[in-house]
């Protein structure tokens, strides 16, 4: 007997529908030209839908940029319709494979917002995924190793002079009595 489709928690959907994790993908292709193709996967936290778009490769490859896969909940490979196992946040780590209708992608990168979300919600991700994301962000130069301290640690010992150094000379900081 088939199970009824999953119903979404409306409040969760409304609160998270605008929050999207973005990952850079490479296509594991059979053809030589496929290794130059790059994609962006967007994962919506409100409804667990995945969208994949192709990025223009810069060279005349014959592949157009744009939508590769519309927004859907993507089943994990080897699961039946009755299992109801879909890709989720714990499945996304650098080097992880994503199977899309017979095509295999490898996660090769992520954006800074996704990294910050991973740090703010570590219960949603594996420890290895967060560590790999931090290493990737540092290697890309988007975050210095000294900047990996949390905002709470910065705020504990922050005074007016530190605030000027943290945000630059243009910021005016006044003490409020």
C-alpha positions in Angstrom: 0.0 0.0 0.0 1.6 3.3 -1.0 2.0 5.9 1.7 0.4 9.4 1.3 2.7 12.2 0.1 4.6 14.1 2.7 2.8 17.2 3.9 4.9 20.2 4.7 4.8 22.1 8.0 3.4 25.4 6.8 5.2 27.5 9.5 8.5 25.8 8.7 8.0 26.4 5.0 7.1 30.1 5.4 10.1 30.7 7.7 12.6 28.9 5.5 11.3 29.2 2.0 13.7 32.1 1.2 16.7 30.3 2.7 18.6 28.4 0.0 21.9 26.6 0.2 24.1 26.9 -2.9 26.7 24.4 -4.0 29.0 24.2 -7.0 28.8 20.9 -8.9 31.0 19.2 -11.5 29.5 16.6 -13.9 31.0 13.2 -13.8 30.7 12.7 -17.5 31.6 10.0 -20.0 32.6 12.4 -22.7 35.7 14.6 -22.6 33.7 17.8 -22.8 31.7 17.1 -19.7 34.7 17.8 -17.4 34.4 21.5 -18.3 30.8 21.8 -17.4 29.9 23.4 -14.1 26.6 23.6 -12.3 25.0 25.4 -9.3 22.7 23.3 -7.1 20.2 25.2 -5.0 18.6 23.5 -2.0 15.5 25.2 -0.6 15.3 24.7 3.2 11.6 25.3 3.2 10.5 22.3 1.1 13.7 20.3 0.5 13.5 21.0 -3.3 16.7 20.9 -5.4 17.3 23.0 -8.5 20.3 22.6 -10.8 21.5 25.3 -13.2 24.4 25.1 -15.7 27.0 27.9 -15.7 28.3 29.0 -19.0 31.8 27.4 -19.4 33.4 30.3 -21.3 34.6 28.2 -24.2 32.4 27.3 -27.1 31.3 23.8 -25.9 27.9 23.7 -27.5 26.2 23.4 -24.1 24.0 26.3 -23.2 23.8 27.8 -19.7 20.5 27.8 -17.8 18.1 25.4 -16.1 19.3 21.8 -16.0 16.7 20.5 -13.5 13.6 22.1 -12.2 12.8 22.3 -8.5 11.9 18.9 -7.2 12.5 16.7 -4.2 15.2 14.3 -5.3 15.2 10.7 -4.2 18.4 9.1 -3.0 19.7 6.4 -5.4 18.5 2.9 -4.8 15.3 3.9 -2.9 11.9 2.8 -3.9 8.8 5.0 -4.0 7.7 3.5 -0.7 10.9 4.4 1.1 10.4 8.1 0.9 14.2 8.8 1.3 15.2 12.1 -0.2 18.4 14.2 -0.3 18.7 16.5 2.7 21.3 18.7 4.4 23.2 15.8 5.9 24.0 14.5 2.4 25.7 17.7 1.2 29.5 17.8 1.8 32.4 18.6 -0.5 33.2 15.6 -2.6 29.8 14.0 -2.0 28.0 12.5 -5.1 24.5 13.6 -6.1 22.7 11.2 -8.4 20.1 12.9 -10.7 18.2 10.5 -13.0 21.3 8.5 -14.1 23.7 11.5 -14.0 26.3 11.8 -11.2 27.4 15.2 -9.9 30.2 15.9 -7.4 29.9 18.8 -5.0 33.1 20.9 -5.4 32.2 24.2 -3.7 29.8 26.3 -1.8 29.1 30.0 -1.2 29.8 32.0 2.0 26.1 32.2 3.0 25.9 28.4 2.9 29.0 28.1 5.0 27.7 30.6 7.6 24.4 28.7 7.7 26.2 25.5 8.3 28.0 27.1 11.3 24.8 28.5 12.7 23.0 25.2 12.4 25.5 22.4 13.0 22.9 19.9 14.0 21.6 19.9 10.4 25.0 18.9 8.9 27.7 16.3 9.5 30.8 17.5 11.3 32.9 16.4 8.2 30.8 18.6 6.0 31.3 21.7 8.2 35.1 21.1 8.5 35.4 20.6 4.7 33.4 23.7 4.0 35.6 25.7 6.4 38.7 24.5 4.6 37.2 25.3 1.2 36.2 28.8 2.2 39.7 29.5 3.7 41.4 28.0 0.6 39.3 30.3 -1.7 40.3 33.3 0.4 36.8 34.1 1.4 37.6 33.8 5.1 40.8 34.1 7.0 41.7 31.6 9.7 41.5 34.4 12.3 38.0 35.2 11.2 36.6 31.7 12.0 35.9 32.7 15.6 32.3 33.2 16.3 30.6 36.5 16.6 29.8 35.7 20.3 33.5 35.4 21.0 34.2 38.7 19.3 31.4 40.5 21.2 32.5 39.3 24.6 35.7 41.4 24.6 34.7 44.2 22.3 35.1 47.9 23.2 34.7 51.1 21.2 38.3 51.0 19.8 38.0 47.4 18.8 34.7 48.2 17.0 36.5 50.8 14.9 39.2 48.3 14.0 36.7 45.6 13.2 34.5 47.7 10.8 37.1 50.2 9.5 37.8 53.9 9.9 34.5 55.1 8.3 32.3 53.8 11.2 31.4 56.3 13.9 31.0 54.6 17.3 29.4 56.5 20.1 29.1 55.4 23.7 25.5 55.6 25.0 25.1 56.4 28.6 
